[in-house]
């Protein structure tokens, strides 16, 4: 489990970036959010990572 802050969230497009505690940035999209989560910029989140063809992405994103 990783922890970080939502650095950018584009609600209409359904994607954003999380800055992890170690400084790494991870892309995520609306399908990566746990149900019922209302994500916004600067929110503290926890997440898992998954390797994709475009690099690591955040998955199972939820508010802390």
Contact map, one row per residue, 1 for C-alpha under 8 A:
1110000000000000000000000000000000000000000001110000000000000000
1111000000000000000110000000000000000000000001111000000000000000
1111100000000000000110000000000000000000000111100000000000000000
0111110000000000011110000000000000000000000111000000000000000000
0011111000000000011110000000000000000000111110000000000000000000
0001111110000001111000000000000000000001111110000000000000000000
0000111110000001111000000000000000000000110000000000000000000000
0000011111000001110000000000000000000000110000000000000000000000
0000011111100111100000000000000000000011100000000000000000000000
0000000111111111000000000000000000000000000000000000000000000000
0000000011111110000000000000000000000000000000000000000000000000
0000000001111100000000000000000000000000000000000000000000000000
0000000001111110000000000000000000000000000000000000000000000000
0000000011111111000000000000110000000000000000000000000000000000
0000000011101111100000000011110000000000000000000000000000000000
0000011111000111110000000011100000000000000000000000000000000000
0000011110000011111000001111000000000000000000000000000000000000
0001111100000001111100001111000000000000000000000000000001000000
0001111000000000111110111100000000000000000000000000000000000000
0111100000000000011111111100000000000000000000000000000000000000
0111100000000000001111110000000000000000000000000000000000000000
0000000000000000000111110000000000000000000000000000000000000000
0000000000000000001111111000000000000000000000000000000000000000
0000000000000000001111111100000000000000000000000000000000000000
0000000000000000111100111110000000000000000000000000000000000000
0000000000000000111100011111000000000000000000000000000111000000
0000000000000011110000001111100000000000000000000000000111000000
0000000000000011110000000111110100000000000000000000000011100000
0000000000000111000000000011111110000000000000000000000000000000
0000000000000110000000000001111110000000000000000000000000000000
0000000000000000000000000000111110000000000000000000000000000000
0000000000000000000000000001111111000000000000000000000001111000
0000000000000000000000000000111111101000000000000000000000111100
0000000000000000000000000000000111111000000000000000000000011100
0000000000000000000000000000000011111000000000000000000000000000
0000000000000000000000000000000001111100000000000000000000000000
0000000000000000000000000000000011111110000000000000000000000110
0000000000000000000000000000000000011111000000000000000000000000
0000000010000000000000000000000000001111101000000000000000000010
0000010010000000000000000000000000000111111000000000000000000000
0000111110000000000000000000000000000011111000000000000000000000
0000111100000000000000000000000000000001111100000000000000000000
0000110000000000000000000000000000000011111110000000000000000010
0011110000000000000000000000000000000000011111000000000000000011
0011110000000000000000000000000000000000001111100000000000001111
1111000000000000000000000000000000000000000111110000000000001111
1110000000000000000000000000000000000000000011111000000001111100
1100000000000000000000000000000000000000000001111100000001111000
0100000000000000000000000000000000000000000000111110000111100000
0000000000000000000000000000000000000000000000011111000111100000
0000000000000000000000000000000000000000000000001111111110000000
0000000000000000000000000000000000000000000000000111111110000000
0000000000000000000000000000000000000000000000000011111000000000
0000000000000000000000000000000000000000000000000011111100000000
0000000000000000000000000000000000000000000000000011111110000000
0000000000000000000000000110000000000000000000001111011111000000
0000000000000000000000000111000000000000000000001111001111100000
0000000000000000010000000111000100000000000000111100000111111000
0000000000000000000000000001000110000000000000111100000011111000
0000000000000000000000000000000111000000000000110000000001111100
0000000000000000000000000000000111000000000011110000000001111110
0000000000000000000000000000000011001000000011100000000000011111
0000000000000000000000000000000000001010001111000000000000001111
0000000000000000000000000000000000000000000111000000000000000111
